[in-house]
């Protein structure tokens, strides 16, 4: 618990070396600590080391297969690497555990976007907005898909709601 929280604070302050050391201490105490493995993955991602991030998130997902956050982070890394089938499977595992997980819903939206499926992407982003209505980034993503679909008035209204939430 507390080592993971400390690691997150250090990571948030961009003190990546200290955050990594803190997560490694947590793993030394409990090698199956999914929170520490996720933390190491987030540190690696912040450094741009996607191979290390993928390995850490995969370890977290193996250690805690019922941890929606581990599945979601694994899906995100797989998506960034262009491994869309695997990413979608990980996002769907996250949603099976937490049906209204906004990052997993958005992840499926990003996968649909990468496949050129604006209609599918819009539907996933619409579900993500419904799950996290205060998140302006999700509204922006939805607005983008609506714009690509030629639904300009709906896109404009969606963008305006995002701006109202975060000018």
DSSP file (Angstrom, degrees, kcal/mol; ACC not computed):
  #  RESIDUE AA STRUCTURE BP1 BP2  ACC     N-H-->O    O-->H-N    N-H-->O    O-->H-N    TCO  KAPPA ALPHA  PHI   PSI    X-CA   Y-CA   Z-CA
    1    1 A X     >        0   0    0      0, 0.0     4,-2.2     0, 0.0     5,-0.2   0.000 360.0 360.0 360.0 -68.0    0.0    0.0    0.0
    2    2 A X  H  >  +     0   0    0      1,-0.2     4,-2.6     2,-0.2     5,-0.2   0.851 360.0  52.6 -69.5 -34.3    2.2    2.8    1.2
    3    3 A X  H  > S+     0   0    0      2,-0.2     4,-2.7     1,-0.2    -1,-0.2   0.893 110.3  49.9 -64.8 -37.1    5.2    2.1   -1.0
    4    4 A X  H  > S+     0   0    0      2,-0.2     4,-2.3     1,-0.2    -2,-0.2   0.924 111.6  47.9 -66.1 -43.4    2.8    2.1   -4.0
    5    5 A X  H  X S+     0   0    0     -4,-2.2     4,-2.2     2,-0.2    -2,-0.2   0.912 112.7  48.8 -63.1 -42.2    1.4    5.4   -3.0
    6    6 A X  H  X S+     0   0    0     -4,-2.6     4,-2.7     1,-0.2     5,-0.2   0.927 110.4  51.3 -63.2 -44.1    4.9    6.8   -2.5
    7    7 A X  H  X S+     0   0    0     -4,-2.7     4,-2.8     1,-0.2    -2,-0.2   0.907 109.3  50.5 -58.6 -42.0    5.9    5.6   -5.9
    8    8 A X  H  X S+     0   0    0     -4,-2.3     4,-2.6     2,-0.2    -1,-0.2   0.900 110.4  49.4 -64.6 -40.4    2.9    7.2   -7.5
    9    9 A X  H  X S+     0   0    0     -4,-2.2     4,-1.5     2,-0.2    -2,-0.2   0.929 113.3  46.3 -62.9 -44.6    3.7   10.5   -5.8
   10   10 A X  H  <>S+     0   0    0     -4,-2.7     5,-3.1     2,-0.2    -2,-0.2   0.908 113.1  49.3 -64.5 -41.9    7.3   10.4   -6.9
   11   11 A X  H ><5S+     0   0    0     -4,-2.8     3,-1.8     1,-0.2    -1,-0.2   0.910 108.8  53.5 -63.0 -42.1    6.2    9.4  -10.4
   12   12 A X  H 3<5S+     0   0    0     -4,-2.6    -1,-0.2     1,-0.3    -2,-0.2   0.813 107.7  50.7 -62.2 -30.5    3.8   12.3  -10.4
   13   13 A X  T 3<5S-     0   0    0     -4,-1.5    -1,-0.3    -5,-0.2    -2,-0.2   0.318 118.8-115.1 -88.1   8.3    6.6   14.6   -9.5
   14   14 A X  T < 5S+     0   0    0     -3,-1.8     2,-1.1     1,-0.2    -3,-0.2   0.775  72.9 138.9  61.8  29.0    8.7   13.2  -12.4
   15   15 A X     >< +     0   0    0     -5,-3.1     4,-2.4     1,-0.2    -1,-0.2  -0.627  22.2 165.0 -98.1  72.0   11.2   11.7  -10.0
   16   16 A X  H  >  +     0   0    0     -2,-1.1     4,-3.0     1,-0.2     5,-0.2   0.843  64.6  53.1 -67.0 -38.8   11.4    8.5  -12.0
   17   17 A X  H  > S+     0   0    0      1,-0.2     4,-2.2     2,-0.2    -1,-0.2   0.934 113.9  43.7 -63.0 -43.9   14.5    7.0  -10.6
   18   18 A X  H  > S+     0   0    0      2,-0.2     4,-2.2     1,-0.2    -2,-0.2   0.891 113.6  51.3 -67.4 -39.1   13.2    7.3   -7.0
   19   19 A X  H  X S+     0   0    0     -4,-2.4     4,-2.6     2,-0.2     5,-0.2   0.939 110.2  49.3 -62.4 -46.1    9.8    6.0   -8.1
   20   20 A X  H  X S+     0   0    0     -4,-3.0     4,-2.4     1,-0.2    -2,-0.2   0.923 110.6  49.9 -60.1 -44.3   11.3    3.0   -9.8
   21   21 A X  H  X S+     0   0    0     -4,-2.2     4,-1.9     1,-0.2    -1,-0.2   0.887 110.6  50.8 -61.9 -38.4   13.4    2.2   -6.7
   22   22 A X  H  X S+     0   0    0     -4,-2.2     4,-2.0     2,-0.2    -2,-0.2   0.927 110.8  47.3 -65.8 -45.2   10.3    2.5   -4.5
   23   23 A X  H  X S+     0   0    0     -4,-2.6     4,-2.1     1,-0.2    -2,-0.2   0.886 110.4  53.3 -63.3 -37.5    8.3    0.1   -6.7
   24   24 A X  H  X S+     0   0    0     -4,-2.4     4,-2.1    -5,-0.2    -1,-0.2   0.866 106.2  53.0 -66.8 -34.9   11.3   -2.3   -6.8
   25   25 A X  H  X S+     0   0    0     -4,-1.9     4,-1.6     2,-0.2    -1,-0.2   0.918 108.8  50.0 -63.1 -41.8   11.3   -2.3   -2.9
   26   26 A X  H  X S+     0   0    0     -4,-2.0     4,-1.7     1,-0.2    -2,-0.2   0.895 111.2  48.8 -63.0 -39.3    7.6   -3.2   -3.0
   27   27 A X  H  < S+     0   0    0     -4,-2.1    -1,-0.2     2,-0.2    -2,-0.2   0.833 105.3  58.0 -70.3 -31.6    8.3   -6.0   -5.4
   28   28 A X  H  < S+     0   0    0     -4,-2.1     3,-0.3     1,-0.2    -1,-0.2   0.886 111.0  43.2 -63.5 -36.8   11.2   -7.3   -3.2
   29   29 A X  H  < S+     0   0    0     -4,-1.6     2,-0.3     1,-0.3    -2,-0.2   0.825 136.5  12.2 -76.3 -32.1    8.7   -7.6   -0.4
   30   30 A X    ><  -     0   0    0     -4,-1.7     3,-2.1    -5,-0.2    -1,-0.3  -0.770  63.7-166.2-149.5  95.6    6.0   -9.2   -2.7
   31   31 A X  T 3  S+     0   0    0     -3,-0.3    -4,-0.1     1,-0.3    -3,-0.1   0.681  91.0  54.2 -61.2 -17.9    7.0  -10.3   -6.2
   32   32 A X  T 3  S+     0   0    0     -5,-0.1     2,-1.1    31,-0.1    -1,-0.3   0.175  71.3 134.7-100.2  17.9    3.4  -10.6   -7.2
   33   33 A X    <>  -     0   0    0     -3,-2.1     4,-2.1     1,-0.2     3,-0.3  -0.544  35.9-169.7 -72.2 101.0    2.5   -7.1   -6.3
   34   34 A X  H  > S+     0   0    0     -2,-1.1     4,-3.0     1,-0.2     5,-0.2   0.860  83.1  58.0 -62.2 -36.4    0.5   -5.9   -9.3
   35   35 A X  H  > S+     0   0    0      1,-0.2     4,-2.3     2,-0.2    -1,-0.2   0.904 108.2  45.5 -61.2 -40.9    0.4   -2.3   -8.1
   36   36 A X  H  > S+     0   0    0     -3,-0.3     4,-2.4     2,-0.2    -1,-0.2   0.889 112.8  50.6 -69.0 -38.7    4.2   -2.2   -8.1
   37   37 A X  H  X S+     0   0    0     -4,-2.1     4,-2.1     2,-0.2    -2,-0.2   0.912 111.2  48.3 -65.6 -41.3    4.5   -3.9  -11.5
   38   38 A X  H  X S+     0   0    0     -4,-3.0     4,-2.5     2,-0.2    -2,-0.2   0.928 109.9  53.4 -62.2 -43.5    2.0   -1.4  -12.9
   39   39 A X  H  X S+     0   0    0     -4,-2.3     4,-2.3     1,-0.2    -2,-0.2   0.917 108.0  49.4 -57.4 -44.7    4.0    1.4  -11.3
   40   40 A X  H  X S+     0   0    0     -4,-2.4     4,-2.6     1,-0.2    -1,-0.2   0.892 110.4  51.9 -62.0 -38.2    7.2    0.1  -13.0
   41   41 A X  H  X S+     0   0    0     -4,-2.1     4,-2.7     2,-0.2    -2,-0.2   0.903 108.9  49.4 -64.2 -40.1    5.3    0.0  -16.3
   42   42 A X  H  X S+     0   0    0     -4,-2.5     4,-2.4     2,-0.2    -2,-0.2   0.874 110.8  50.2 -67.4 -36.7    4.2    3.6  -15.9
   43   43 A X  H  X S+     0   0    0     -4,-2.3     4,-1.5     2,-0.2    -2,-0.2   0.940 112.0  47.8 -63.4 -46.6    7.7    4.7  -15.1
   44   44 A X  H  X>S+     0   0    0     -4,-2.6     5,-2.7     1,-0.2     4,-0.5   0.913 111.4  50.6 -61.2 -42.1    9.0    2.9  -18.2
   45   45 A X  H ><5S+     0   0    0     -4,-2.7     3,-1.5     1,-0.2    -1,-0.2   0.922 107.0  54.1 -61.1 -43.4    6.2    4.5  -20.3
   46   46 A X  H 3<5S+     0   0    0     -4,-2.4    -1,-0.2     1,-0.3    -2,-0.2   0.813 109.4  49.0 -61.1 -29.1    7.2    7.9  -19.0
   47   47 A X  H 3<5S-     0   0    0     -4,-1.5    -1,-0.3    -3,-0.2    -2,-0.2   0.531 117.9-114.2 -85.0  -7.1   10.7    7.2  -20.2
   48   48 A X  T <<5S+     0   0    0     -3,-1.5     2,-1.3    -4,-0.5    -3,-0.2   0.634  72.8 137.6  81.9  13.6    9.5    6.1  -23.6
   49   49 A X     >< +     0   0    0     -5,-2.7     4,-2.2    -6,-0.2    -1,-0.2  -0.694  21.5 170.1 -94.5  84.3   10.7    2.5  -23.0
   50   50 A X  H  > S+     0   0    0     -2,-1.3     4,-2.6     1,-0.2    -1,-0.2   0.800  71.8  57.7 -71.2 -28.6    7.7    0.7  -24.4
   51   51 A X  H  > S+     0   0    0      2,-0.2     4,-2.1     1,-0.2    -1,-0.2   0.936 110.9  42.8 -65.5 -44.6    9.3   -2.8  -24.3
   52   52 A X  H  > S+     0   0    0      2,-0.2     4,-2.3     1,-0.2    -2,-0.2   0.889 114.0  52.0 -68.2 -38.2    9.9   -2.5  -20.5
   53   53 A X  H  X S+     0   0    0     -4,-2.2     4,-2.7     2,-0.2     5,-0.2   0.936 109.9  48.8 -62.6 -45.8    6.4   -1.0  -20.0
   54   54 A X  H  X S+     0   0    0     -4,-2.6     4,-2.5     1,-0.2     5,-0.2   0.919 111.3  50.0 -60.1 -44.3    4.8   -3.9  -21.9
   55   55 A X  H  X S+     0   0    0     -4,-2.1     4,-2.2     1,-0.2    -1,-0.2   0.912 112.5  47.3 -61.7 -42.7    6.8   -6.4  -19.9
   56   56 A X  H  X S+     0   0    0     -4,-2.3     4,-2.3     2,-0.2    -2,-0.2   0.924 113.6  46.3 -66.7 -44.3    5.8   -4.8  -16.6
   57   57 A X  H  X S+     0   0    0     -4,-2.7     4,-2.4     2,-0.2    17,-0.2   0.881 111.9  51.7 -67.3 -36.5    2.1   -4.6  -17.5
   58   58 A X  H  X S+     0   0    0     -4,-2.5     4,-2.1    -5,-0.2    -1,-0.2   0.903 109.8  50.0 -65.0 -39.9    2.1   -8.2  -18.7
   59   59 A X  H  X S+     0   0    0     -4,-2.2     4,-2.7     2,-0.2    -2,-0.2   0.915 110.7  49.6 -62.1 -43.1    3.7   -9.3  -15.4
   60   60 A X  H  X S+     0   0    0     -4,-2.3     4,-2.4     1,-0.2    -2,-0.2   0.916 110.7  49.5 -62.5 -42.7    1.0   -7.4  -13.5
   61   61 A X  H  < S+     0   0    0     -4,-2.4    -1,-0.2     9,-0.3    -2,-0.2   0.858 113.5  46.5 -67.1 -34.5   -1.8   -9.0  -15.6
   62   62 A X  H >< S+     0   0    0     -4,-2.1     3,-0.5     1,-0.2    -2,-0.2   0.904 114.3  47.2 -70.9 -41.0   -0.3  -12.4  -15.0
   63   63 A X  H 3< S+     0   0    0     -4,-2.7     2,-0.2     1,-0.3    -2,-0.2   0.846 130.8  20.2 -69.0 -33.7    0.1  -11.8  -11.3
   64   64 A X  T ><  +     0   0    0     -4,-2.4     3,-2.1    -5,-0.2    -1,-0.3  -0.628  66.1 172.6-137.7  75.5   -3.4  -10.4  -10.9
   65   65 A X  T <  S+     0   0    0     -3,-0.5    -1,-0.1     1,-0.3    -4,-0.1   0.681  82.3  54.9 -63.0 -15.9   -5.6  -11.5  -13.8
   66   66 A X  T 3  S+     0   0    0     31,-0.0     2,-0.8     4,-0.0    -1,-0.3   0.157  79.6 108.0-101.4  18.7   -8.7  -10.0  -12.1
   67   67 A X    <>  -     0   0    0     -3,-2.1     4,-1.9    -6,-0.2     3,-0.5  -0.849  53.9-163.9 -97.0 104.3   -7.1   -6.5  -11.8
   68   68 A X  H  > S+     0   0    0     -2,-0.8     4,-2.7     1,-0.2     5,-0.2   0.858  87.4  56.4 -59.1 -36.6   -8.9   -4.4  -14.3
   69   69 A X  H  > S+     0   0    0      2,-0.2     4,-2.7     1,-0.2    -1,-0.2   0.881 105.4  50.8 -64.1 -37.7   -6.2   -1.7  -14.1
   70   70 A X  H  > S+     0   0    0     -3,-0.5     4,-2.3     2,-0.2    -9,-0.3   0.928 112.8  46.0 -64.4 -44.2   -3.5   -4.2  -15.1
   71   71 A X  H  X S+     0   0    0     -4,-1.9     4,-2.6     2,-0.2    -2,-0.2   0.909 113.4  50.0 -64.2 -41.3   -5.5   -5.4  -18.1
   72   72 A X  H  X S+     0   0    0     -4,-2.7     4,-2.5     2,-0.2    -2,-0.2   0.926 112.1  46.1 -65.2 -44.9   -6.3   -1.8  -19.1
   73   73 A X  H  X S+     0   0    0     -4,-2.7     4,-2.4     2,-0.2    -1,-0.2   0.901 112.2  51.6 -65.4 -39.1   -2.6   -0.7  -18.9
   74   74 A X  H  X S+     0   0    0     -4,-2.3     4,-2.5   -17,-0.2    -2,-0.2   0.937 110.8  48.8 -60.3 -45.5   -1.6   -3.8  -20.8
   75   75 A X  H  X S+     0   0    0     -4,-2.6     4,-2.5     1,-0.2    -2,-0.2   0.904 109.5  52.3 -60.2 -41.9   -4.2   -2.9  -23.5
   76   76 A X  H  X S+     0   0    0     -4,-2.5     4,-2.4     2,-0.2    -1,-0.2   0.928 111.3  45.8 -61.3 -45.3   -2.9    0.6  -23.7
   77   77 A X  H  X S+     0   0    0     -4,-2.4     4,-1.8     1,-0.2    -1,-0.2   0.916 112.3  50.4 -66.4 -41.8    0.7   -0.4  -24.2
   78   78 A X  H  <>S+     0   0    0     -4,-2.5     5,-2.7     1,-0.2    -1,-0.2   0.896 111.0  50.4 -61.9 -38.8   -0.3   -3.0  -26.8
   79   79 A X  H ><5S+     0   0    0     -4,-2.5     3,-1.9     1,-0.2    -2,-0.2   0.930 107.5  52.2 -64.0 -44.8   -2.4   -0.4  -28.7
   80   80 A X  H 3<5S+     0   0    0     -4,-2.4    -1,-0.2     1,-0.3    -2,-0.2   0.860 109.5  51.0 -58.7 -34.7    0.6    2.1  -28.6
   81   81 A X  T 3<5S-     0   0    0     -4,-1.8    -1,-0.3    -5,-0.2    -2,-0.2   0.431 119.3-112.9 -83.9   0.9    2.7   -0.7  -30.2
   82   82 A X  T < 5S+     0   0    0     -3,-1.9     2,-1.5    -4,-0.2    -3,-0.2   0.609  75.6 134.1  80.6  11.4    0.1   -1.3  -32.9
   83   83 A X     >< +     0   0    0     -5,-2.7     4,-2.4     1,-0.2    -1,-0.2  -0.582  25.1 165.8 -93.1  72.9   -0.9   -4.8  -31.6
   84   84 A X  H  >  +     0   0    0     -2,-1.5     4,-3.0     1,-0.2     5,-0.2   0.844  65.1  53.2 -67.6 -40.3   -4.6   -4.0  -31.9
   85   85 A X  H  > S+     0   0    0      1,-0.2     4,-1.9    -3,-0.2    -1,-0.2   0.944 115.1  42.1 -60.7 -46.5   -6.1   -7.6  -31.6
   86   86 A X  H  > S+     0   0    0      2,-0.2     4,-2.2     1,-0.2    -2,-0.2   0.885 114.1  52.6 -66.4 -38.7   -4.2   -8.2  -28.4
   87   87 A X  H  X S+     0   0    0     -4,-2.4     4,-2.7     1,-0.2     5,-0.2   0.941 108.9  49.1 -62.0 -47.6   -5.0   -4.7  -27.1
   88   88 A X  H  X S+     0   0    0     -4,-3.0     4,-2.4     1,-0.2    -1,-0.2   0.894 109.6  52.4 -60.5 -39.6   -8.7   -5.2  -27.8
   89   89 A X  H  X S+     0   0    0     -4,-1.9     4,-1.9    -5,-0.2    -1,-0.2   0.915 110.9  47.2 -62.8 -42.3   -8.6   -8.5  -25.9
   90   90 A X  H  X S+     0   0    0     -4,-2.2     4,-2.2     2,-0.2    -2,-0.2   0.917 111.9  49.8 -66.1 -42.8   -7.0   -6.9  -22.9
   91   91 A X  H  X S+     0   0    0     -4,-2.7     4,-2.3     1,-0.2    -2,-0.2   0.899 110.4  51.0 -62.2 -39.0   -9.5   -4.0  -22.9
   92   92 A X  H  X S+     0   0    0     -4,-2.4     4,-1.9     2,-0.2    -1,-0.2   0.859 107.9  52.2 -68.3 -34.3  -12.3   -6.5  -23.1
   93   93 A X  H  X S+     0   0    0     -4,-1.9     4,-1.3     2,-0.2    -1,-0.2   0.916 109.6  50.3 -64.6 -41.3  -10.9   -8.4  -20.1
   94   94 A X  H  X S+     0   0    0     -4,-2.2     4,-2.6     1,-0.2     3,-0.4   0.920 111.2  48.4 -60.6 -43.2  -10.8   -5.1  -18.2
   95   95 A X  H  < S+     0   0    0     -4,-2.3    -1,-0.2     1,-0.2    -2,-0.2   0.818 104.3  59.0 -69.8 -30.0  -14.4   -4.4  -19.1
   96   96 A X  H  < S+     0   0    0     -4,-1.9     3,-0.3     1,-0.2    -1,-0.2   0.840 114.8  38.1 -64.6 -30.5  -15.4   -7.9  -18.0
   97   97 A X  H  < S+     0   0    0     -4,-1.3     2,-0.3    -3,-0.4    -2,-0.2   0.835 136.9  17.2 -86.2 -37.2  -14.1   -7.0  -14.6
   98   98 A X    ><  -     0   0    0     -4,-2.6     3,-1.6    -5,-0.1    -1,-0.3  -0.814  69.3-167.1-137.0  91.3  -15.3   -3.4  -14.6
   99   99 A X  T 3  S+     0   0    0     -2,-0.3    -4,-0.1     1,-0.3    -1,-0.1   0.694  88.0  45.5 -59.6 -20.7  -18.0   -2.8  -17.2
  100  100 A X  T 3  S+     0   0    0     31,-0.1     2,-0.9    30,-0.0    -1,-0.3  -0.152  72.7 145.0-114.0  39.2  -17.8    1.0  -16.9
  101  101 A X    <>  -     0   0    0     -3,-1.6     4,-2.5     1,-0.2     3,-0.4  -0.668  36.3-158.4 -78.8 103.8  -14.0    1.4  -16.9
  102  102 A X  H  > S+     0   0    0     -2,-0.9     4,-2.9     1,-0.2     5,-0.2   0.882  87.1  49.9 -56.7 -44.2  -13.5    4.7  -18.9
  103  103 A X  H  > S+     0   0    0      1,-0.2     4,-2.3     2,-0.2    -1,-0.2   0.879 112.5  48.0 -64.4 -33.5   -9.9    4.1  -20.0
  104  104 A X  H  > S+     0   0    0     -3,-0.4     4,-2.1     2,-0.2    -1,-0.2   0.910 112.5  48.7 -70.6 -40.9  -10.8    0.6  -21.3
  105  105 A X  H  X S+     0   0    0     -4,-2.5     4,-1.6     1,-0.2    -2,-0.2   0.929 114.5  45.8 -61.2 -44.7  -13.8    2.0  -23.1
  106  106 A X  H  X S+     0   0    0     -4,-2.9     4,-2.6    -5,-0.2    -2,-0.2   0.875 107.8  58.5 -65.9 -36.5  -11.7    4.7  -24.6
  107  107 A X  H  X S+     0   0    0     -4,-2.3     4,-2.2    -5,-0.2    -1,-0.2   0.910 105.5  48.4 -59.7 -42.0   -9.0    2.2  -25.4
  108  108 A X  H  X S+     0   0    0     -4,-2.1     4,-2.4     1,-0.2    -1,-0.2   0.859 109.6  54.1 -65.8 -33.5  -11.4    0.3  -27.6
  109  109 A X  H  X S+     0   0    0     -4,-1.6     4,-2.4     2,-0.2    -2,-0.2   0.916 108.2  48.4 -63.0 -43.2  -12.4    3.6  -29.2
  110  110 A X  H  X S+     0   0    0     -4,-2.6     4,-2.5     2,-0.2    -2,-0.2   0.877 110.6  51.5 -65.4 -37.2   -8.7    4.3  -30.0
  111  111 A X  H  X S+     0   0    0     -4,-2.2     4,-1.4     2,-0.2    -2,-0.2   0.933 110.4  48.2 -64.2 -44.6   -8.4    0.8  -31.5
  112  112 A X  H  <>S+     0   0    0     -4,-2.4     5,-2.9     1,-0.2     3,-0.2   0.908 111.4  51.3 -61.3 -40.9  -11.5    1.3  -33.7
  113  113 A X  H ><5S+     0   0    0     -4,-2.4     3,-2.0     1,-0.2    -2,-0.2   0.929 106.8  53.1 -60.3 -45.0  -10.0    4.7  -34.7
  114  114 A X  H 3<5S+     0   0    0     -4,-2.5    -1,-0.2     1,-0.3    -2,-0.2   0.788 108.2  51.3 -62.5 -26.4   -6.7    3.0  -35.7
  115  115 A X  T 3<5S-     0   0    0     -4,-1.4    -1,-0.3    -3,-0.2    -2,-0.2   0.426 120.3-110.7 -88.2   0.3   -8.7    0.6  -37.8
  116  116 A X  T < 5S+     0   0    0     -3,-2.0     2,-1.0    -4,-0.2    -3,-0.2   0.713  75.5 135.9  78.8  20.8  -10.5    3.5  -39.6
  117  117 A X     >< +     0   0    0     -5,-2.9     4,-2.6     1,-0.2     5,-0.2  -0.710  20.3 167.8-104.1  80.6  -13.8    2.6  -38.0
  118  118 A X  H  > S+     0   0    0     -2,-1.0     4,-2.9     1,-0.2    -1,-0.2   0.869  75.8  54.3 -64.3 -36.4  -15.1    6.1  -36.9
  119  119 A X  H  > S+     0   0    0      2,-0.2     4,-1.8     1,-0.2    -1,-0.2   0.932 111.9  43.2 -64.0 -44.9  -18.6    4.8  -36.2
  120  120 A X  H  > S+     0   0    0      2,-0.2     4,-2.2     1,-0.2    -2,-0.2   0.905 114.0  51.7 -65.0 -41.7  -17.3    2.1  -33.8
  121  121 A X  H  X S+     0   0    0     -4,-2.6     4,-2.8     1,-0.2     5,-0.2   0.926 108.0  52.0 -61.3 -44.2  -14.8    4.6  -32.3
  122  122 A X  H  X S+     0   0    0     -4,-2.9     4,-2.5     1,-0.2    -1,-0.2   0.902 109.0  50.6 -59.8 -40.8  -17.7    7.1  -31.7
  123  123 A X  H  X S+     0   0    0     -4,-1.8     4,-2.1     2,-0.2    -1,-0.2   0.924 111.8  46.5 -65.5 -43.3  -19.8    4.5  -29.9
  124  124 A X  H  X S+     0   0    0     -4,-2.2     4,-2.2     1,-0.2    -2,-0.2   0.924 114.3  47.4 -64.2 -43.2  -16.9    3.4  -27.6
  125  125 A X  H  X S+     0   0    0     -4,-2.8     4,-2.6     2,-0.2    -1,-0.2   0.867 108.8  55.2 -66.6 -33.9  -16.1    7.1  -26.8
  126  126 A X  H  X S+     0   0    0     -4,-2.5     4,-2.1    -5,-0.2    -1,-0.2   0.917 109.8  46.8 -62.5 -41.8  -19.8    7.7  -26.2
  127  127 A X  H  X S+     0   0    0     -4,-2.1     4,-1.7     2,-0.2    -2,-0.2   0.880 111.1  51.9 -66.4 -37.6  -19.8    4.9  -23.6
  128  128 A X  H  X S+     0   0    0     -4,-2.2     4,-1.8     2,-0.2    -2,-0.2   0.914 109.4  49.3 -64.9 -42.2  -16.6    6.3  -22.1
  129  129 A X  H  < S+     0   0    0     -4,-2.6    -2,-0.2     1,-0.2    -1,-0.2   0.903 109.4  52.3 -62.4 -41.0  -18.2    9.7  -21.7
  130  130 A X  H  < S+     0   0    0     -4,-2.1     3,-0.4     1,-0.2    -1,-0.2   0.861 112.0  46.5 -63.1 -34.0  -21.3    8.1  -20.1
  131  131 A X  H  < S+     0   0    0     -4,-1.7    -1,-0.2     1,-0.2    -2,-0.2   0.778 130.3  21.6 -78.4 -27.0  -18.9    6.4  -17.6
  132  132 A X    ><  +     0   0    0     -4,-1.8     3,-2.0    -5,-0.1    -1,-0.2  -0.573  69.0 169.0-140.0  72.1  -16.9    9.5  -16.9
  133  133 A X  T 3  S+     0   0    0     -3,-0.4    -1,-0.1     1,-0.3    -3,-0.1   0.705  75.9  59.0 -64.5 -19.4  -19.1   12.6  -17.8
  134  134 A X  T 3  S+     0   0    0     -5,-0.0     2,-0.9     1,-0.0    -1,-0.3   0.492  80.3 100.9 -86.4  -1.4  -16.7   15.0  -16.1
  135  135 A X    <>  -     0   0    0     -3,-2.0     4,-1.2    -6,-0.2     3,-0.4  -0.735  50.9-171.8 -89.3 105.4  -13.7   14.0  -18.3
  136  136 A X  H  > S+     0   0    0     -2,-0.9     4,-2.4     1,-0.2    -1,-0.2   0.807  81.3  63.5 -68.1 -27.8  -13.3   16.6  -21.0
  137  137 A X  H  > S+     0   0    0      1,-0.2     4,-2.3     2,-0.2    -1,-0.2   0.903 101.9  49.8 -62.7 -40.2  -10.7   14.6  -22.9
  138  138 A X  H  > S+     0   0    0     -3,-0.4     4,-2.4     2,-0.2    -1,-0.2   0.889 109.9  50.9 -66.2 -37.5  -13.2   11.8  -23.6
  139  139 A X  H  X S+     0   0    0     -4,-1.2     4,-2.9     2,-0.2    -2,-0.2   0.902 108.8  52.1 -64.6 -39.8  -15.7   14.4  -24.9
  140  140 A X  H  X S+     0   0    0     -4,-2.4     4,-2.2     2,-0.2    -2,-0.2   0.932 109.7  48.9 -59.7 -45.6  -12.9   15.8  -27.2
  141  141 A X  H  X S+     0   0    0     -4,-2.3     4,-1.9     1,-0.2    -2,-0.2   0.920 112.3  48.3 -61.6 -43.9  -12.3   12.2  -28.5
  142  142 A X  H  X S+     0   0    0     -4,-2.4     4,-2.5     1,-0.2    -1,-0.2   0.927 109.7  52.8 -61.7 -45.0  -16.0   11.7  -29.1
  143  143 A X  H  X S+     0   0    0     -4,-2.9     4,-2.4     1,-0.2    -1,-0.2   0.880 106.1  54.4 -58.4 -38.7  -16.2   15.1  -30.9
  144  144 A X  H  X S+     0   0    0     -4,-2.2     4,-2.3     2,-0.2    -1,-0.2   0.925 109.8  45.9 -61.9 -45.2  -13.4   14.1  -33.2
  145  145 A X  H  X S+     0   0    0     -4,-1.9     4,-1.7     2,-0.2    -2,-0.2   0.909 111.9  51.3 -66.1 -40.9  -15.2   10.9  -34.2
  146  146 A X  H  <>S+     0   0    0     -4,-2.5     5,-2.6     1,-0.2     4,-0.2   0.899 110.0  50.5 -62.2 -39.3  -18.5   12.7  -34.8
  147  147 A X  H ><5S+     0   0    0     -4,-2.4     3,-1.7     1,-0.2    -2,-0.2   0.926 109.0  50.8 -62.6 -44.9  -16.6   15.3  -36.9
  148  148 A X  H 3<5S+     0   0    0     -4,-2.3    -1,-0.2     1,-0.3    -2,-0.2   0.808 107.6  54.2 -63.6 -28.8  -15.1   12.5  -39.0
  149  149 A X  T 3<5S-     0   0    0     -4,-1.7    -1,-0.3    -5,-0.2    -2,-0.2   0.482 119.1-113.1 -81.9  -2.5  -18.5   11.0  -39.4
  150  150 A X  T < 5S+     0   0    0     -3,-1.7     2,-1.6    -4,-0.2     3,-0.2   0.601  77.2 133.3  81.4  11.1  -19.8   14.4  -40.8
  151  151 A X     >< +     0   0    0     -5,-2.6     4,-2.4     1,-0.2    -1,-0.2  -0.556  25.3 162.5 -92.6  71.5  -22.0   14.9  -37.8
  152  152 A X  H  >  +     0   0    0     -2,-1.6     4,-2.8     1,-0.2    -1,-0.2   0.850  64.5  49.9 -69.9 -39.5  -20.8   18.5  -37.4
  153  153 A X  H  > S+     0   0    0     -3,-0.2     4,-2.3     2,-0.2    -1,-0.2   0.928 115.0  45.2 -65.8 -42.0  -23.5   20.0  -35.2
  154  154 A X  H  > S+     0   0    0      2,-0.2     4,-2.1     1,-0.2    -2,-0.2   0.889 113.3  51.3 -66.5 -38.7  -23.2   17.1  -32.7
  155  155 A X  H  X S+     0   0    0     -4,-2.4     4,-2.9     2,-0.2    -2,-0.2   0.933 109.7  49.4 -62.8 -45.9  -19.5   17.4  -32.9
  156  156 A X  H  X S+     0   0    0     -4,-2.8     4,-2.6     1,-0.2    -2,-0.2   0.921 111.1  48.9 -60.6 -44.4  -19.6   21.1  -32.2
  157  157 A X  H  X S+     0   0    0     -4,-2.3     4,-1.9     2,-0.2    -1,-0.2   0.887 112.0  49.5 -62.6 -37.9  -21.9   20.6  -29.2
  158  158 A X  H  X S+     0   0    0     -4,-2.1     4,-2.0     2,-0.2    -2,-0.2   0.918 111.2  48.5 -67.6 -43.8  -19.6   17.9  -27.9
  159  159 A X  H  X S+     0   0    0     -4,-2.9     4,-2.6     1,-0.2    -2,-0.2   0.905 109.9  52.8 -61.6 -40.9  -16.5   20.1  -28.2
  160  160 A X  H  X S+     0   0    0     -4,-2.6     4,-2.4     1,-0.2    -1,-0.2   0.889 108.1  50.4 -64.2 -37.9  -18.3   23.0  -26.5
  161  161 A X  H  X S+     0   0    0     -4,-1.9     4,-1.6     2,-0.2    -1,-0.2   0.885 110.3  50.3 -66.6 -36.9  -19.2   20.7  -23.5
  162  162 A X  H  X S+     0   0    0     -4,-2.0     4,-1.8     2,-0.2    -2,-0.2   0.926 111.9  47.5 -65.0 -43.4  -15.6   19.6  -23.3
  163  163 A X  H  < S+     0   0    0     -4,-2.6    -2,-0.2     1,-0.2    -1,-0.2   0.873 108.2  55.1 -65.3 -37.2  -14.5   23.3  -23.3
  164  164 A X  H  < S+     0   0    0     -4,-2.4     3,-0.3     1,-0.2    -1,-0.2   0.874 111.1  45.6 -63.5 -35.0  -17.0   24.2  -20.7
  165  165 A X  H  < S+     0   0    0     -4,-1.6    -1,-0.2     1,-0.3    -2,-0.2   0.831 134.7  12.1 -76.3 -31.9  -15.6   21.5  -18.5
  166  166 A X     <        0   0    0     -4,-1.8    -1,-0.3    -5,-0.1    -2,-0.2  -0.677 360.0 360.0-149.8  87.5  -11.9   22.5  -19.1
  167  167 A X              0   0    0     -3,-0.3    -4,-0.1    -2,-0.2    -3,-0.1   0.508 360.0 360.0 -62.7 360.0  -11.4   25.9  -20.9
